[in-house]
Every structure is written in structure tokens, then in C-alpha cells.
């Protein structure tokens, strides 16, 4: 049962790191568009 709780406590970290990675890659893709004036 302890292993189960250890695994559950790890999942939010993976979730946060994955979402941060996605936002960061999207930001890098959008950044050049923001620099160019329309």
C-alpha cells in the first residue's frame, strides 16, 4: 500500500512537468510570431 501512495504522489510531478513542457514548446513556436509586427 505504501508503494501505491508513493506512485500517486509522483503523478502530479509528471503531470506538471509535461504541461510545463507543452506550454514552453508552444511559447517557443509562438514567440517569433509575436516579435514580427503584423
Secondary structure, 3 states (H helix, E strand, C coil): CHHHHHHHHHHHHHHHHHHHHHHHHHHHHHHHHHHCCC
